[in-house]
């Protein structure tokens, strides 16, 4: 379950990536960057889902259509678990995080009866832009992340939530939209 990044914001995310590469040139080979067309904000990772259960998932999520549209603002660069010893590089959400958290909780509630366990960690809305192949302390990366900590990427209207299927390939994952749920008119 995901909110796909508005294609109009891809260039801004790519600019952040380029600045990170310029600040940490030898790190380029240490990071698997998310392809611009694959950038999305995950609401719930489902893992392997068989065809029969996939139909149940799609049925359980039909109520998304009435949830109402809203805006999110992407800003701030960070790392999980932290800049010193990063594993994941991400861009944060500064507006609309509460609405995203509400959507994620709604999805959790609908999928729990189907056998999908709830997330153990609290929902933290973010846009993953890269994953370190081997997590370690990289001082140049830490400094670059700290310099970009207040970066502004832009806003988008969240009008739909997609059920994405990912197929892992040697070159990276290939994502396909299995279902798209329009959120309806403007939300409160």
C-alpha positions as CSV (number, residue, x, y, z in Angstrom):
1,X,0.0,0.0,0.0
2,X,1.5,3.2,-1.1
3,X,1.1,6.9,-2.1
4,X,3.1,7.4,-5.2
5,X,5.2,10.5,-5.5
6,X,3.8,13.1,-7.8
7,X,6.0,13.0,-11.0
8,X,6.4,16.8,-10.8
9,X,8.5,16.3,-7.6
10,X,10.9,13.8,-9.0
11,X,13.4,16.4,-10.2
12,X,13.5,18.0,-6.7
13,X,14.3,14.5,-5.2
14,X,16.9,13.9,-7.9
15,X,18.6,17.2,-7.0
16,X,18.9,16.1,-3.4
17,X,20.4,12.8,-4.5
18,X,22.9,14.6,-6.8
19,X,24.0,16.8,-3.9
20,X,24.5,13.8,-1.7
21,X,26.6,12.1,-4.4
22,X,28.7,15.3,-4.9
23,X,29.3,15.6,-1.2
24,X,30.2,11.8,-0.9
25,X,31.4,10.8,-4.4
26,X,32.9,7.4,-3.4
27,X,29.6,6.6,-1.7
28,X,27.8,6.3,-5.0
29,X,28.7,2.6,-5.2
30,X,27.7,2.0,-1.6
31,X,24.1,3.2,-2.0
32,X,21.3,1.6,-4.0
33,X,19.3,4.7,-5.1
34,X,15.5,4.3,-5.6
35,X,14.7,5.0,-9.3
36,X,12.7,8.2,-9.7
37,X,9.7,6.3,-11.1
38,X,9.7,4.0,-8.1
39,X,9.5,6.7,-5.4
40,X,6.6,6.2,-3.1
41,X,5.5,6.5,0.5
42,X,4.7,3.1,2.0
43,X,1.6,2.9,4.2
44,X,1.8,-0.9,4.7
45,X,4.2,-3.5,3.4
46,X,2.3,-6.7,2.8
47,X,5.1,-9.1,1.7
48,X,4.3,-12.2,-0.3
49,X,0.5,-12.4,-1.0
50,X,-1.1,-15.2,-2.9
51,X,-3.7,-14.6,-5.6
52,X,-6.6,-15.7,-3.4
53,X,-5.6,-13.5,-0.5
54,X,-4.9,-10.6,-2.9
55,X,-8.6,-10.5,-3.8
56,X,-9.5,-10.4,-0.1
57,X,-7.0,-7.5,0.4
58,X,-8.5,-5.5,-2.5
59,X,-12.0,-6.1,-1.1
60,X,-11.0,-5.1,2.4
61,X,-9.6,-1.8,1.1
62,X,-12.6,-0.6,-0.9
63,X,-13.6,1.8,1.9
64,X,-10.5,3.9,1.0
65,X,-12.6,5.7,-1.6
66,X,-14.4,7.8,0.9
67,X,-11.4,8.9,3.0
68,X,-10.9,12.4,1.3
69,X,-8.0,14.0,-0.4
70,X,-5.3,16.0,1.4
71,X,-1.9,17.6,0.9
72,X,1.5,16.4,2.0
73,X,4.7,18.4,2.1
74,X,8.0,16.6,1.7
75,X,10.9,18.3,3.5
76,X,14.0,17.4,5.5
77,X,16.6,14.7,4.8
78,X,17.3,12.0,7.3
79,X,18.6,8.5,7.8
80,X,17.4,5.4,9.6
81,X,18.4,4.5,12.2
82,X,20.4,7.7,12.3
83,X,22.9,9.7,10.1
84,X,25.9,8.1,11.9
85,X,25.5,4.5,10.8
86,X,22.8,5.0,8.2
87,X,21.0,2.1,6.5
88,X,18.2,4.1,4.8
89,X,18.2,7.6,3.4
90,X,14.8,9.4,3.4
91,X,13.0,12.6,2.8
92,X,10.5,13.4,5.5
93,X,6.9,14.6,5.6
94,X,6.3,17.9,7.4
95,X,2.6,18.5,6.6
96,X,-0.1,15.8,6.2
97,X,1.8,13.3,8.4
98,X,-1.3,13.0,10.6
99,X,-3.5,12.1,7.7
100,X,-1.0,9.6,6.4
101,X,-0.8,8.0,9.9
102,X,-4.6,7.9,9.9
103,X,-4.6,6.1,6.5
104,X,-2.0,3.7,7.7
105,X,-4.0,2.9,10.8
106,X,-7.1,2.4,8.8
107,X,-5.3,0.0,6.5
108,X,-3.9,-1.9,9.5
109,X,-7.4,-2.3,10.9
110,X,-8.8,-3.6,7.7
111,X,-5.9,-6.1,7.0
112,X,-5.4,-7.5,10.5
113,X,-8.4,-9.9,10.2
114,X,-6.8,-11.2,7.0
115,X,-3.8,-12.4,8.9
116,X,-1.4,-9.4,8.3
117,X,0.3,-8.6,11.5
118,X,0.4,-5.0,12.7
119,X,3.6,-3.1,12.3
120,X,5.8,-3.3,15.4
121,X,7.2,0.2,15.0
122,X,5.2,3.4,15.0
123,X,4.3,4.7,11.6
124,X,6.8,7.3,10.4
125,X,5.9,8.7,7.0
126,X,8.9,9.1,4.8
127,X,10.0,8.8,1.2
128,X,13.0,6.3,0.9
129,X,15.5,7.6,-1.6
130,X,18.4,5.2,-1.0
131,X,19.6,2.2,0.9
132,X,23.1,1.5,1.9
133,X,24.4,-1.8,0.7
134,X,26.5,-2.2,3.8
135,X,25.5,0.0,6.7
136,X,28.5,1.6,8.4
137,X,29.7,4.9,9.7
138,X,30.5,7.2,6.8
139,X,31.5,10.7,8.1
140,X,31.1,12.4,4.7
141,X,27.6,11.0,4.4
142,X,26.7,12.1,7.9
143,X,27.8,15.6,7.1
144,X,25.9,15.6,3.8
145,X,22.7,14.5,5.5
146,X,23.1,17.1,8.2
147,X,23.6,19.8,5.5
148,X,20.4,18.7,3.8
149,X,18.4,18.3,7.0
150,X,16.1,21.2,6.1
151,X,15.8,20.6,2.4
152,X,12.4,21.5,0.8
153,X,11.2,19.2,-1.9
154,X,7.6,20.3,-2.4
155,X,3.9,19.4,-1.8
156,X,1.5,17.1,-3.5
157,X,-2.2,16.4,-3.3
158,X,-2.8,12.9,-2.2
159,X,-5.7,11.8,-4.4
160,X,-5.2,8.0,-4.4
161,X,-3.6,5.1,-2.6
162,X,-2.2,2.2,-4.7
163,X,-1.7,-1.4,-4.0
164,X,1.7,-2.1,-5.5
165,X,3.2,-5.4,-6.5
166,X,7.0,-5.5,-6.5
167,X,9.0,-8.1,-8.4
168,X,12.7,-8.1,-7.4
169,X,15.1,-8.2,-10.3
170,X,18.9,-8.0,-10.3
171,X,18.7,-4.4,-11.6
172,X,16.2,-3.5,-8.8
173,X,12.5,-3.9,-8.1
174,X,9.9,-3.5,-10.7
175,X,6.6,-2.0,-9.4
176,X,3.2,-2.6,-10.8
177,X,-0.1,-1.0,-9.6
178,X,-2.5,-3.8,-8.8
179,X,-5.3,-1.5,-7.6
180,X,-5.8,2.2,-7.2
181,X,-8.3,3.7,-4.7
182,X,-9.3,7.4,-5.3
183,X,-9.8,9.1,-2.0
184,X,-12.7,11.3,-3.1
185,X,-13.2,15.0,-2.7
186,X,-11.1,17.3,-0.5
187,X,-10.7,16.0,3.0
188,X,-11.2,18.0,6.2
